[in-house]
Amino acid sequence: MDSLIAARSQMEVSLAFHMIFAAMGIGMPLLMLIAEGLYLRSGQEHYRDLAHKWGKATALTFAVGAVSGTALSFELGLLWPRFMAFAGEIIGPAFALEGYAFFIEAIFIGLYLYGWEKLSPRAHWLAGVPVALSGMVSGVLVVAANAWMQTPTGFTLDGARAVDINPLATFLSPSWFQMALHSTLSCYISTGFAVAGVYALGMLRGRRDAYHRSGIAISLAVASIAAILQPLSGHISAQNVAAYQPAKLAAMESHFRTEAWAPIIIGGIPDTASGTVRGAIQIPGLLSVLVGENPNTVVTGLNDIPRDQWPNVLISHIAFQTMVGAAFAMIGLGLWYWWARRRRAAEGRWLLRALLAGSPLGFIALEAGWLVSEVGRQPWVIYGVMRTSAGVTPVAEVPITFFGFSLLYMGLGVALIFLLRGLATGAPEHSGQTQPQEAPNAA
C-alpha cells in the first residue's frame, strides 16, 4: 500500500465514520426541539420524556463527532500538506467559522442538558434552538470547503501558487448552495428514519404507548418532508454538476457518448472497455431533460473526456444508483406510514417491520451520495487545478496511521453503540399520562 492509497483510504474511513455522527448531530437537535415544543403546548409528559432522551443522544453524538472531527483536522495537515499549502489560506475561513459554530453548540448543549430543573420551560426550550441552528450551520460551513474543492473560484493561479485570493473565495463556489441544501436534507432524512426504526422495534416488542407512537410520528414528520424535497435538491445538483463537472455526471450516469436525447440509465453494470452498460434500463431523453429541461440538450459523454481524467465509473455509477434507489424507497415508506396513520392503521406489523428494515436507508444514501461526490471528483483533489496525487504527503509510513486511525474509529463506534444502547430503556412509567396544562408554565 503506497502513501497515496493509504492516505485516501484513511480519509475514506475517517469521513465515512464522521459523517454518520455529524448527520445525527444535525438531525437529533431538531427532533429534540419539536418534542419539547409539543410538551410545552400540550403538557403531555411523554413529549418531555422524548426530548430528554433525544437531548442525551444529541450530546453523545456531538461528543463522538467532536473526536472524529478533530482527528480529521489533523489528517488534512499530516496526509495532505501540499494541498493545504495551496488551499489552506482559501478554505481556512470556512473552518474558522465552523469552529465558532462548534463552540456555540457545545455551550448550549450544556445549558440544555443541565437546565431541565434550573431554567423556566420556555427558556430551556430556547436554549435548544442554538444547538439545532449551530449544528446545521457547522455542516453548511464544512460543505463550503468541499464545494470549493469541487468548483474552485476566487483566486488567480500563478504557476503552482494561488494569488489574488478573495477572502470569501470559499463561499463564492457555485456548488455551495446546492451541496449545502442536499447534504442538510440528507441529515434530517437519515436521522429521522433511523430514529423511527428504533421506536418501530419497540412497538414490535409490544410497547404500544404514546411515547413510542410519538417517537415514530415526530421523526417521520421531519424525515418525510425532507425526503419529498430531496429530489428537487438532487435536480439542482445534477444541473450544477453538468455545468461544472461533466466527467462526474457522465461517470455516475455511465454516459459514454456525447449526444442529445441522452437517456437516463437505471441499474446495470458499466463496461468502460466497450462503452456500454450491461443489464440496464434506459429511458430515452430523460437525462437531457433533467440537465437542460429540454430533450435536445447535448450531454457530454466520457468518450469526449481524456481517459486520464475519468473518475472510477463503476463506483460512481453503483453509488449513484444506490443513493437514488434508497431515496425513493424512503419516500415510499414515508407515504405508506402517513396513509396508514390516516386510516388508523399505523401500528400494523408489516408497516412497523418495514420501518425497522428501512431505518438504515438514510445513512446508506448519505454514504453513497458522498462516494458519488468524492469519487466523481477524481483524479482531482481541487477540480481542474491539483491532482490528488500531487497533494499527498511524500512520507512512506502513512499505512501505519491508516490502520491506527481505523482502530480508533472502531473503538469509538463500539463505545457509542454501547452508550446509545444504554439509553434505549423504553418509556418511563409515567410516560403517556397527560399533565395539567399549567404545568409547563409553572416555573
C-alpha positions in Angstrom: 0.0 0.0 0.0 1.7 3.2 -1.2 1.2 6.6 0.5 -1.5 7.8 -1.9 -3.7 4.7 -1.5 -3.1 4.7 2.3 -3.9 8.4 2.6 -7.1 8.1 0.5 -8.2 5.0 2.4 -7.6 6.8 5.8 -9.7 9.8 4.7 -12.4 7.4 3.4 -12.7 5.6 6.7 -12.5 8.8 8.7 -15.1 10.6 6.7 -17.5 7.6 6.4 -17.4 7.3 10.2 -17.6 11.0 11.0 -20.5 11.7 8.6 -22.9 9.4 10.4 -22.5 11.2 13.7 -22.2 14.7 12.1 -25.6 13.9 10.4 -27.1 12.8 13.8 -25.7 16.0 15.4 -27.7 18.0 12.8 -30.9 15.9 12.9 -31.3 15.0 16.6 -31.5 18.6 17.9 -34.4 19.4 15.6 -36.3 16.3 16.8 -35.5 17.3 20.4 -36.9 20.8 19.9 -40.1 19.6 18.2 -40.7 17.1 21.1 -40.2 19.7 23.8 -42.3 22.2 21.9 -45.1 19.7 21.8 -44.7 19.2 25.5 -44.9 23.0 26.2 -48.0 23.2 24.0 -49.9 20.1 25.3 -48.5 19.3 28.7 -48.3 15.6 27.8 -45.4 14.1 29.7 -44.3 11.6 27.0 -43.2 14.5 24.8 -40.9 15.7 27.6 -39.5 12.2 28.0 -38.7 12.1 24.3 -37.0 15.5 24.4 -35.0 14.4 27.5 -33.9 11.2 25.8 -33.1 12.8 22.5 -31.1 15.5 24.3 -28.9 12.8 25.7 -28.5 11.2 22.3 -27.6 14.5 20.8 -24.8 15.0 23.5 -23.3 11.6 22.8 -23.2 12.0 19.0 -21.8 15.5 19.5 -19.0 14.2 21.6 -18.1 11.4 19.2 -18.4 13.8 16.3 -16.0 16.2 18.0 -13.4 13.5 18.5 -13.6 12.2 14.9 -13.8 15.7 13.5 -10.6 16.7 15.4 -8.9 13.6 14.0 -9.9 14.7 10.5 -8.4 18.2 11.0 -5.1 16.6 11.9 -5.3 14.3 8.9 -5.7 17.2 6.5 -2.4 18.7 7.6 -0.5 15.4 8.0 -1.7 13.5 5.0 -2.3 16.3 2.5 0.4 19.0 3.3 0.8 20.0 -0.4 -2.9 20.5 -0.8 -3.1 22.5 2.5 -0.1 24.7 1.4 -2.1 25.6 -1.7 -5.6 25.8 -0.4 -5.2 26.4 3.4 -5.5 30.2 3.0 -8.6 29.8 0.9 -10.6 27.2 2.9 -9.3 28.4 6.3 -12.1 31.0 6.9 -14.8 28.4 6.5 -13.2 26.1 9.1 -12.6 29.0 11.4 -16.2 30.0 11.3 -17.2 26.3 11.8 -15.1 26.4 15.0 -17.3 29.3 16.3 -20.4 27.3 15.5 -19.0 24.3 17.2 -18.3 26.2 20.5 -21.8 27.8 20.4 -23.3 24.3 20.1 -21.1 23.0 22.9 -22.2 25.8 25.2 -25.9 25.4 24.6 -25.8 21.6 24.8 -24.5 22.1 28.3 -27.3 24.5 29.2 -29.9 22.3 27.7 -28.7 19.1 29.4 -28.3 20.6 32.9 -31.1 23.2 32.7 -34.1 21.0 32.9 -34.8 21.9 36.5 -32.9 25.2 36.6 -34.4 27.1 33.7 -38.0 28.0 33.1 -39.6 25.7 30.5 -39.6 28.3 27.8 -36.0 29.4 28.5 -35.0 25.7 28.4 -36.6 25.2 25.0 -35.0 28.4 23.7 -31.6 27.0 24.9 -32.0 24.2 22.5 -32.6 26.4 19.5 -28.8 27.4 19.1 -28.0 23.7 19.3 -30.1 22.9 16.3 -29.0 26.0 14.4 -25.3 25.8 15.1 -25.3 22.1 14.2 -26.8 22.9 10.9 -24.5 25.8 10.3 -21.5 23.7 11.1 -22.4 21.3 8.4 -23.1 24.1 5.9 -19.7 25.7 6.6 -17.7 22.4 6.2 -19.6 21.7 3.0 -18.5 25.2 1.7 -14.9 24.0 1.9 -15.7 20.8 -0.1 -17.8 22.8 -2.6 -14.8 25.0 -3.3 -12.7 21.9 -4.0 -15.4 20.8 -6.5 -15.6 24.1 -8.2 -12.7 26.3 -7.2 -13.0 30.1 -7.6 -11.9 33.4 -6.0 -8.2 33.2 -6.8 -5.7 33.5 -9.6 -3.3 30.7 -10.5 0.3 31.8 -10.7 2.2 28.7 -11.6 1.7 26.4 -8.7 0.5 29.1 -6.3 -2.8 30.7 -5.6 -2.6 34.5 -5.6 -5.1 37.4 -5.5 -7.2 35.4 -3.2 -10.7 36.7 -2.3 -11.2 36.4 1.4 -14.7 35.0 0.7 -13.5 32.6 -2.0 -14.8 29.5 -0.2 -18.3 31.0 -0.2 -18.3 32.0 -3.9 -18.2 28.5 -5.2 -21.2 27.9 -7.5 -21.6 24.4 -5.9 -22.0 25.6 -2.3 -25.8 26.3 -2.2 -26.9 23.1 -3.9 -24.4 20.9 -1.9 -25.3 22.5 1.4 -29.1 22.1 0.7 -28.6 18.5 -0.4 -26.4 17.4 2.5 -28.6 19.2 5.1 -31.7 17.5 3.9 -29.8 14.2 3.9 -29.0 14.6 7.6 -32.7 15.1 8.5 -33.7 12.2 6.4 -31.1 9.8 7.7 -31.6 10.7 11.3 -35.4 10.7 11.1 -35.7 7.2 9.5 -33.0 5.8 11.9 -35.0 7.1 14.9 -38.3 5.8 13.6 -36.7 2.4 13.2 -35.8 2.4 16.9 -39.3 3.1 18.0 -40.8 0.7 15.5 -38.7 -2.0 17.1 -40.1 -1.1 20.5 -43.6 -1.3 19.2 -43.0 -4.7 17.6 -41.9 -5.8 21.1 -45.2 -4.8 22.5 -44.6 -1.3 23.7 -47.7 0.2 22.2 -47.7 3.5 24.2 -47.9 7.2 23.4 -44.1 7.5 23.9 -43.3 5.1 21.0 -46.1 6.3 18.8 -45.0 9.9 19.1 -41.3 8.9 18.6 -42.2 7.5 15.2 -44.6 10.3 14.3 -42.1 13.2 15.1 -39.1 11.5 13.4 -41.1 10.6 10.3 -42.6 14.0 10.0 -39.2 15.5 9.7 -37.8 12.7 7.5 -40.8 12.6 5.1 -40.8 16.3 4.4 -37.1 16.3 3.8 -37.3 13.2 1.6 -40.0 14.7 -0.6 -37.9 17.9 -1.0 -34.7 15.9 -1.8 -35.5 15.0 -5.5 -35.8 18.8 -6.2 -32.5 19.3 -4.5 -31.0 16.4 -6.5 -32.2 18.0 -9.7 -30.5 21.3 -8.8 -27.3 19.3 -8.0 -27.4 17.4 -11.3 -27.7 20.7 -13.3 -24.7 22.1 -11.4 -22.6 19.0 -11.9 -23.4 19.0 -15.7 -22.3 22.6 -15.9 -19.1 22.4 -13.9 -18.1 18.7 -13.7 -19.2 16.9 -16.8 -16.9 13.9 -16.2 -18.6 13.3 -12.8 -22.1 13.4 -14.4 -21.0 11.1 -17.2 -19.5 8.6 -14.7 -22.4 8.5 -12.3 -24.8 8.1 -15.2 -22.5 5.8 -17.1 -23.0 8.0 -20.1 -20.3 7.4 -22.7 -21.4 9.1 -25.9 -22.0 12.8 -26.3 -25.5 13.3 -27.6 -28.8 15.0 -27.4 -31.8 12.9 -26.2 -29.4 11.4 -23.7 -31.1 8.5 -21.7 -31.3 8.0 -18.0 -29.8 4.6 -17.1 -31.4 2.6 -14.3 -29.3 -0.2 -12.9 -26.8 -2.1 -14.9 -23.0 -2.6 -14.8 -20.9 -0.2 -16.9 -18.2 -1.7 -19.1 -15.6 1.0 -19.8 -13.8 -1.0 -22.4 -16.8 -1.2 -24.7 -18.5 1.9 -23.5 -21.8 0.1 -22.7 -23.9 -0.7 -19.7 -24.9 -4.3 -19.2 -28.4 -5.1 -17.9 -29.6 -1.5 -17.6 -33.0 0.0 -18.3 -32.8 3.2 -20.4 -35.4 6.0 -20.5 -34.6 8.0 -23.7 -34.1 11.7 -23.5 -34.7 11.9 -19.7 -31.1 12.8 -18.8 -31.2 15.7 -21.3 -34.4 16.9 -19.8 -33.1 16.8 -16.3 -29.8 18.6 -17.2 -31.2 21.2 -19.6 -35.0 20.9 -19.3 -35.1 20.1 -22.9 -34.6 16.7 -24.6 -32.4 18.3 -27.3 -29.9 19.3 -24.6 -26.5 17.8 -25.5 -24.9 15.9 -22.6 -21.1 15.3 -22.7 -20.1 11.7 -22.7 -17.0 10.1 -21.2 -15.6 9.3 -24.7 -15.0 13.1 -25.2 -13.1 13.4 -21.9 -9.4 12.5 -21.7 -9.1 9.0 -20.2 -6.7 10.1 -17.5 -9.4 12.4 -16.2 -12.1 9.8 -15.9 -13.4 9.0 -12.4 -13.9 5.4 -11.4 -17.1 4.8 -13.4 -18.1 1.6 -11.7 -18.1 3.0 -8.2 -19.6 6.3 -9.3 -22.5 4.6 -11.1 -23.3 2.0 -8.4 -23.1 4.6 -5.6 -25.4 6.9 -7.5 -27.9 4.2 -8.2 -27.8 3.1 -4.6 -28.4 6.7 -3.4 -31.4 7.3 -5.8 -32.9 3.9 -5.0 -32.7 4.4 -1.3 -34.1 7.9 -1.6 -37.3 6.7 -3.5 -37.7 3.8 -1.1 -37.8 6.2 1.8 -40.3 8.4 0.1 -42.5 5.4 -0.4 -42.0 4.3 3.2 -42.9 7.7 4.5 -46.1 7.9 2.3 -47.1 4.5 3.4 -46.8 5.5 7.1 -48.9 8.7 6.7 -51.5 6.9 4.6 -51.8 4.2 7.3 -51.9 6.7 10.1 -54.8 8.5 8.4 -56.6 5.1 8.3 -55.7 4.5 11.9 -53.5 1.5 10.8 -50.1 2.9 11.7 -49.4 0.1 14.2 -49.7 -2.7 11.6 -46.9 -5.2 12.0 -45.9 -5.1 8.3 -45.5 -1.4 8.4 -43.5 -1.5 11.6 -41.3 -4.2 10.1 -40.8 -2.1 7.0 -39.9 1.0 9.1 -37.4 -1.2 11.0 -35.9 -2.6 7.8 -35.8 0.9 6.2 -34.1 2.6 9.2 -30.6 2.4 7.8 -31.6 3.6 4.3 -30.9 7.2 5.1 -27.4 6.6 6.1 -26.8 4.2 3.1 -28.0 7.0 0.8 -25.8 9.6 2.7 -22.7 7.5 2.3 -23.5 6.6 -1.3 -24.0 10.3 -2.2 -20.7 11.1 -0.5 -19.0 8.5 -2.7 -20.6 10.0 -5.8 -19.4 13.5 -4.8 -15.8 12.5 -3.9 -15.0 9.6 -6.3 -16.7 11.5 -9.1 -14.2 14.4 -8.5 -11.2 12.2 -9.0 -8.4 12.3 -10.2 -8.6 15.9 -8.8 -8.3 17.0 -5.2 -9.1 20.5 -6.4 -11.1 20.1 -9.6 -9.1 21.1 -12.6 -6.3 22.6 -10.5 -4.5 20.0 -8.4 -4.5 16.2 -8.9 -4.9 14.1 -5.8 -1.5 12.5 -6.3 0.1 16.0 -6.2 -1.5 16.9 -2.9 -0.5 13.9 -0.8 2.4 13.6 1.7 5.6 12.0 0.5 6.1 10.2 3.8 6.2 6.4 3.4 4.7 5.5 6.8 1.1 6.5 6.0 -0.2 2.9 6.1 0.7 2.7 9.8 -1.5 5.7 10.6 -4.3 4.3 8.4 -4.5 1.1 10.4 -4.1 3.1 13.7 -6.9 5.5 12.9 -9.1 2.7 11.7 -8.8 1.0 15.1 -9.6 4.4 16.8 -12.8 4.7 14.8 -13.8 1.1 15.5 -13.3 1.8 19.2 -15.4 5.0 19.1 -18.1 3.2 17.2 -18.3 0.3 19.7 -18.3 2.8 22.6 -21.1 4.9 21.1 -23.3 1.8 20.3 -22.9 0.7 23.9 -23.8 4.1 25.2 -26.8 4.6 22.9 -28.0 1.1 23.7 -28.0 2.1 27.4 -30.4 4.9 26.5 -32.9 2.5 24.9 -34.8 1.8 28.1 -38.2 2.4 26.7 -40.8 4.8 28.1 -40.7 5.8 31.7 -43.6 4.5 33.8 -45.4 7.9 33.9 -44.9 8.5 30.1 -48.2 8.8 28.2 -50.1 10.5 31.0 -51.4 14.0 30.5 -50.2 16.7 32.8 -52.2 19.7 33.7 -52.0 22.4 31.1 -50.5 24.9 33.5 -47.6 22.6 34.4 -45.2 23.6 31.6 -45.5 27.3 32.6 -45.4 26.8 36.3 -41.7 27.8 36.5 
